[in-house]
Every structure is written in structure tokens, then in C-alpha cells.
Amino acid sequence: MFISKPFIKNTLFTYISQFLAVLLGILIVKIMALYLTSENLGIYLLSRRLVLLFIPLITLNLAMGLSWFGSKRDFSRLYFNKIFFTYIFIGIGLFIFILIFDNASISQTIYNNNEYEYIINPIFFFVFASGLQVLTVGYLRGSRQYNLMNLSNILYRTSSIVVLLLIIYLKIGTELLTEYFYYGAWLIIIYNIIVLYKDPNKKTNKIVKKQNLKQIFEYSLFRIPSGIFYGLLFFLPIYLTSKWFSLIDATHIGIIITVANTAAMIGVPFNLLFLPSFSHLHDIGTNDQARERINIIIKFIFQVVFFIGPLIYLFSQEIIIMWFGQNYVSTIIYLQLMSPFVGPFIGYIMIRGIIDGLSFYPYSNIITLFSLISLIVLTFILKIFINNPISIALSFSIGLFILFGISLYTIKRIINISIFTKSNLTSLIFLVIIFILTFFTLSINTSFVYKLMIKFIVSLIMMSSLFYYYYQTKASWIMYSDIIKE
């Protein structure tokens, strides 16, 4: 098989942009951890989850429709323009909502304390700006303008860093979070306008067909529940912890959720590219080609992505201390508990793009709903036996695995693929062995420096041995790189 140049170019640039976005995101949380108390850091992490929860609602999930329809022949910038004006009216409705409702009551409901009412307006303004960002990326993703899409993603994180550093350096205002959300929102709006102005397709002779616009809205609206369910998967653990225990405990849960979402960035570039690519394959009716590529992707998940979990487990102490500081060492146990489920979560991120590309039917609603129900049921059951935040950390982790498990089942229903092949089962055996080795490595009693050296050596040996085995056995994901073709 030949290596597709578009695949290399798009994947490489998307990975670079996502890597930079991850680094900037880590830096934002690191600065917040330095300048905020543990309680206020919990407020920030909970607020970020709230933003992500509201985005599918105020955007009507139209970014998904733009990504899906963008690969169609009739697509043009005019469809985005129609959706953009719709979004402006939604923004006006959001502004009226803020004026009508009492901020103190909203603060009491969300944060269990009405003292944080000052942050409500800036958060909803940030929600509106982030919604515009999501719609812009959805349009660029669908129209396969990956360079502008990657630029927009980098600017999203960069604007947050710039605003945060300026607030700290110039000492603007008295409340860091209020100014961060307010000024950050303005910067997001400004650079999105610039990115859209740079769009080479902004002038077109094509016309908007009502049937196509209807399809975009139907595709998007039918998937709104999945956006809400998915947002609740990450919002409820922090929210329930703050209600049942304390905001400081909620910070610990928020930290592991932040780590999980950061690790998920490994799968995001694939997700971004898979949806329009597999939508195109579906349109031209090449099921055999799609099946072959999906089988390779599943093997890649089992044979590579799953092994990110042991690395997180092995370096859990370093991740927490270097990222969040010594004040949060008690979070290490939560992170170690979650680490086996991070690989499947990344796998879900990748598979989700394929499912949404292959099918108009909103399978994602079912996947996220079952995962959310599992999270809620497990949380209440485990709390009976483990009346501390570990019960919530465990139920959240299992919820991540259920996302992946149901996604696998769904994609097998859509298109017949091989899941539990000999090579995939062998990988699972290797995974268990490596987790056992990492457990014994962490039990070694020596100085921090020597232990860190041992960890690096052990991880290098394990991963290089694994890759050597796959190379010798001619693993399909090594021999076949043409997953995405333009």
C-alpha cells in the first residue's frame, strides 16, 4: 500500500496543532493552579465543564452538521452564513436569558454557593464566544480547510493564554476568573471573524438549497442529545463531588477529568479527519474500502492507543506534581485508578468520527446516553459502599470504558468488522502484563530521581519491545498508512 500524501500532511499538521493546543491548555491549568486557591481552581474546572455542556445547546450542534455536509458537492460558504445568522439570534436569546434569571440562584445551583454570582455573566458570554469557535471549526473541518482549522484551534488556546498573562501582569480587576472569561470571550470573537475573513471560499456562485440546509439542521438537531449527555458525563462527577463532599474534593475529580480530556487530544486529530473522510466514502458507496480501513483503525487502537494507560499509571506522580503542584498529590490515587480506562476513551474519540461519518442516524445519542446512565447508577451504588470521592472517580472511569464498548458494538452493527481478532486479544494480554510490571515498578522504594530513571528505562523497554513485536508480525497499521485519501 502506498502512503497518501494528503493523509501525511493533514494528520501531521493537525497533530502539531493539537499538540500545541494541549501544551497551551496544560499551561493555562498550571497558571490557574498557581494563582488560585484549591477551591477556586475547582470553580474554574467546574465552569469549564459548564461551558462545554452548554455549547451543543446554543449552537444547536450545527458544527457537526457542517462537518458532515462539508464533503458534499453542493456545499458552500453560504450554508455557514445562514447558520451564523441563526446563531446570532440564539446569542440574543442567551443574553435575554441572563437578564431574566437571578445570577445568585444560578450560582447556588451550580456551585452550591451564591457568592459566585459575579462569574455567571462572563461564563455565558464565554459560552457564546466558544460556540462561534466550534461552528467555525466545524465549517472548516467539513470543507477540508485543515490549515485554517488548525490555525483556529491554536488561536483558541493562545488567546486564553494571552488574556490570562495580561490579566496577571497588568493586574486588571480583582477577580481573575471573571476577567479571564470576559476578555477571553472578546478575543475569541475577534480572531474567529479574522479567520472567516481569510476563508478563500467566502465568495461563491453556488446557491443554498433548502433541502440541503434542512439535512444539515436535521443531522445536527438529532445529535444534540449526544452533546448534552457527553457534557454531563464530565460535568456531573465534579458537580456531585462538590455537592456531596467539598469543592476541594471536586477539584481532585476535575483534575483527573482534565488529564483524561488532555490525553483524548491524541485521538482528536483522527476524529477531525475521519468524519468528513468516511462521510465521503459512504457517499460513493465503497463499503469494502471503508471496512478495510476501519479494521486497521481498530487494530491500531488495541495495539497502540490502549498502552497510553500504563504510561499514565507509571508517571502519575510526575503528571500531578509537575502540572498541578505539590498541593494536589492526593489526586495521584484518583489518576492511577482512571489510567486503565484512558486508552479506551481515546479509542472512542477516534471511532466516534467514523460512526458520525458513516451514518445519518444519530447512534451517538444512544452511546452517550447508556454511558451517562451507567455513570449515574454506578455513582449512587458505589457511594453506598465507598462514601468518598473515589466512588465518583471509579464510576467516571467505568463510564469512559462504556463509551468505547458501545461504540465498538455500534460500528460492528453499521459495517461488519473484526474486533476480537487474535492480534487484538494478544494485545490485551500484553496490556495486562505491562500494567503488572508498572505496578511493581512503582513499588520500588528508592529516591525520586532514581525511581524516575527506572520509570523511563522500563517504559522505553516496554514500548520498544511492543513496537518491535508488531513490526516483526507486520501489524496492518504499520504496513498500511492510507487511512485517509482526499
N, C-alpha and C positions, 0 to 999 in steps of 0.2 A: 504493500500500500504506500502511496506517496504522501508526503506531508503537505497539507494545504497551507499555502502562504497566508490567505485570509485568516485561517484558524490561528496560526502562529502570531500574526500581527495583532488581531483583535484580542486574543487571550492574553498575550504578553502585556499590551498597553492597559487592558482592563485590570490585570493583576497588579501592575505597577501603580495604577491609580487607587485601587482598593488597598494596597499595601500602605501607600502614603496616607490614605484616609484612616486606616487603622492606627498608624503611628500618631496622627494628629488627634484621633479620638482618645487614645491612651494618654496623650499629653494633657488633653482637656480634663480628664478624670483625675490625673495626677495633680494638676494645679488645684482643682476643686478640693481634693483631699488635703492639700497643704494649707489652704486658706479658709476652709470651712470646718466647723465642728462636726463630730460624728453624726449628730442629729440633723444638722443642715445638709450634710452630704446625703443622708437618707432622703431628705426633702428633694434634693436635686435629682437623685436616681429615680424616685417615685414620679417626679414631674416629667422626666424624660420618657418614662413608660406611658404616662398620661398623654403626652404629645403623640406618640406612636399609635396609641389606642384611638385617638380622635381623627387621625389623618384619613383612614378609609371612609369615615363618615362624611367629612366635609368635602372630600374630593369625589365622593360617590364611587370611589375605587376606579375612576376613569383612566388612571395611569396604566392599569392592567389592560383595559380595552385598547388604548393607544399602542401598547407594546404588541398586543396580539394582532391588531388590524394593520399595523405599520408595514407588515410584509406583503400585504395585498397590493395588487397592481393599481387599484383606483385611489390608493391613499395619497393625501397631500397635506400641506401645512394648514389648509383651510379647515380641516376637521379639528385640528388642535385649536385654531382660533375660535371656533364655535364653542368648544369645551371650555376654553379660557374665559369667555364672557359668561358662560354658565357659572363658572367658579367665582367670578366677581360678585354675582348676585348671592351666591352661597355665603361669601365673605360678609356681605351686608347683613344677611340674616344672622350670622355669628355675632356681629357687632351689636345687633339689637338684643340678642340673647344675653350678652354680657351686661347690657344696660338694665334689662328687666330683673335678672336674678341677683340675689344678695351674695356678694363675694364672701362674706363671713360664713354664711351657711354652706357654700360650696367648699370652702376651706375646712370647715368642721367635718364635712362628709368625706373628703379625700384624705386629709392629713390628721384627722381626729383632733384638730386644734384650730380654733377660729383666728388665732394670732397670725396665720399666714395668708390672710385675705389680700395683702398687698401684692402677692405674687400672681394672683389669678388672672388679672388683665394681661400682663406681659406674657403669660404662658399661652393664653388663647390667641394672642397676636402672633406668637412664635408658631403656634399650630397652623395658622393661616399661611404664614411665610413658608413653612416646611411643606405644606400641601402644594403650593406653587412649585417648589423644588421637585417634589415627587412627580407632578404632572409633566414638568419639563423633561425630566429624565425618562419618563415613560414614552413621551413623544420621540425623543432622540434615540431611545432604545429600539422602538418599533420601526423607525425609518432607517435604522442601522447606521446612524451617525455616531459611531462609537467614540471618535476623538472628542467631539463636543460633549458627549455623555460623560466620558471620563473626566473631562475638564470641569464639568458641573459638579460631579461628586467630590472632586478635590477642593473646589471653591467652597462647598458646603462646610467642610471641616475647617478649611483655612479661615473662613470668615468668623467662625466661632472662636478660634484661637486668637485672631487679631482683636476681636472685641474684648475677649477675656483679659488679654495682656494690657490693652489700653485702659480698661477699667481699673485694673490693679495699679498700673504705672501712674495714671493721671488721678487716681482716687476719685473717680466720678461717683457721686451719690454715696449713700450709706449702706445700701443693700446690694451685695454682689450679684445674687441670683436675679433680682428684679432688673437691674441694668443689663445683665448678660442676655436674658431672654428678649428684652425690649430692643436694644441696639442690634443684637444678633439678627432679629427678625427683619429690621430695616436693611441690613447689609445683604441678607439672603434675597430679598425682593429686588434690590438694585442689580446684583450680579446676574440674577435669572433673566431680567429684562435685557441685559447686555448679551448674554448667551443666546437668547432668542433672536436678538437683532443680528447676530453673526450667522444665524442659520442660512445656509446657501439656498434652501428651498422655500424661503419665505414668500417668494414671488412665483406664482404658478397659474397656468391657464386652465387647470382642471376645475371641475365644478363639484360641489358637495351633493352627493346622492342621499336622499332621505333614508333609503333602505340601508345604506352603509352606516349612516350615523345611528340609526336605530339598532343595528347589530353591535356597534361599539358600546352603546348605552346598556343593551341587554347583557352583553358579555360582562360588563363591569358591575352593573347593579346586582346581578345574580351572585357575584363573588364578594359583595360587601360583608355578608355574614362571616366569611372566612377571615377577612381583615380584622373584624371585631373579635372573633374567637381567638385568633392568633395574638392579638394585642392583649387580651385578657389572660392568656397563658403566662405572659411576662409581667402583667400589672398586678394580678391577684396575689401571687406569692409575697410581693413587697407590701401590698395593701393589707393583707390578712395578718402578716407578721407585725405591722405597726399597730393593728387593732388588738391583737391577742397578746402581744408581748411588749415591744417598745420600738421607737424609731431607730434606736441604735441597732437593735436586732434586725430591723428592716434594712438597715444599711448593709449588714453582712449578706443578707439574701440578695440585695441589689447588686452587690459586688460580684457574686458568682453568676448572676444573670448578665452582668456587663461582660464578664470573661467569656461566657457562652456565646453571646452575640458577637464579640470580637473574633472568636475562633470561627464563627459562622461565615465571616468575611472570606474565608478560604473557598467556600462554595458559592459565594455571591457572583463572582465573575462568570462562572459556568451558568448559573441561573439566568443572568442577564442576557447571555448569548443563546442559551438553549430555547427559551420561549419563542422568539421570532424564527429561529432556525428550524425547530421542529414543527412550528405552525406552517412554515413554507413546505416542509417535507409532507405534511398531512395534505396540503392543498394540491400538490402534484401527484399524490397517491402512491408514494414509494414506501409502502409499509415494510417490505423486506429490508430496505436500506435503513429505515428508522429502527427496526427491531435489532439489526446487527449493531448499530451504534449504541442503543440502549443497553444491550448485553455487555458491551465493553465498559460503559459508564458504571454499571452495577458492579462489575469486577473491580474497577478502579476504586470504588467506594469501599468494598470489602477488603481489598488488598493494600490500600494506601490510607484512605481517609480515616478508617477505624483506628489506625495506630497513632493518631494525634492524641487520643485519650491517655495512653500510657505516658506520653511526654508531658502532658499537663499534670498528671498524677506525680510524676517524678520531680518536676520542677515547681510544684505547687507553692512551696515556701518562698522560693525566689520570685515567683509571679506576684504574690501578695505583698511581700516586703518592698520589692523594687517599684511596684506600680502604685500601691496604696500607702505604704509606710508601716512602721513597727506597731502603730496603734491598732492595726487590723489583723494581727497574727492569729487571732481566734477564728478568723474566717477560713484558715487553711483546711480545717477538717471538713467544712462545707464543700470546698473546692475539690478535695480528694474524693468526697462522696459522689460529686457530679461528674468527675472526669471520664468514667467509662461510657457515659451517655453523650458526650460531646461529639464523638465521631459519627454516630447515627444521626444526630441533629444536623451536622454539616451535610450528611447524605440526603436528608430530607430537603434541605435548601436546594441542592442540585436537582433532585428528582422533581421538585415542585415546578421548576421551569419546563421540564419535559411534559408533565401532565397538563399544565395550562396551555402548552403549545399544541398538543395532540387532540385535545377535546374541547368542544364548546361547552359541554356540560360541566357545571361547577363542582367537580369532585373535591376541590379544596375545602368547600364548606363542610363536607362530611368528615374529612380528615381532621380538620382543626376542631370541629365540634366534639368528636369522640375523644380527642386528646384533652380538650378542656373539661369534659365530663369526668374523665379519668383523674385529672388533676384535682378537681373539687372533691370527688368521692374519696380518693386516697388521702387527701389533706385532712378531712374530717375523721377518717378511720384511724390514720396514724397518730393524730393528735390525742386520741384516747389512750394509746399505749406509750407515746413519746411526747410528753407535754412540754416541748421546747422547739425552737426554730428548726432543728434537724429534721423534724417530721415534714415541714414545708419544703426544705431543701431536697429531701428524698422524693416527695411527691412531684415536685417540679422536674427533677431529673428523669423520673419514670415517664412523665408527660412528654419529654423530648424524645424518648425512645419510641413511644407510641406513635408520635408524628411520623417517624421513619417507617415503622412496621406497617401502618395502614397505607402509607404511600407506596410501599413495595407491593402490597396486595392490590392496590388500585391500578398501578401501572401494568400488573400482570393481567388484570381484567380487560384493560384497554387494548393491549397488544401482547400476545403470548411471548413471554421471555423466560429465560432460565435464571433462577435465583440461587437455589441451594445446589450449585454445582460442586464437583469435587474440589476445585481450586478455591471456591469461596468458603467451603467448610474447613479446608486446610488452613485458610487464613484465620478463621475463628479460633482454631486450636492454637495457632501461633500467638494470637492476641491474648488468650488466657495465660499462656506460658510467660509472655512478656510482662503482663500485669503482676504475675507472681514474682518474677525477677526484680521488678521495680519495687515491690513491697519489701523484699529482703534487702534491697539496696538502701532504702530509706531507714531500715532498722539498724544500719551500721552506725556505731557510736564513735564518732571522731569529730575533729574540728570542722567548722563551717567551710573553710577553704578546701580542705582535703575531701570533704564529702561532696562539694561542688565538682571538684575534679573527677571524682569517681562517677558522679552522675553523668557528666559529659562523656566520659570514656564508655560507660555502659550503654548510653543512648546511641553513641556513634557505632558501637559494635552491633547492637541490635538492629538498627536501621540499615546499616550497610549489608549485614548478613541477609536481611529480608529482601533488599533490592537485588542482591546477587542471586538469591534463590529464584526470584521472579524472572530475572534476566535469563538465567540458565533454562528455566522452564518455558521461556518465550511467552510471558504473560501478554495477553492481547492488547492491553493498554500501553505497553511499551512498543509493541511492533506496529500498532495501528494508531496514527495520530490524526487522521482525517475525520474528526468528530463533527466539525462544523465546516460547511462549504457555503460560500456565497452563491 
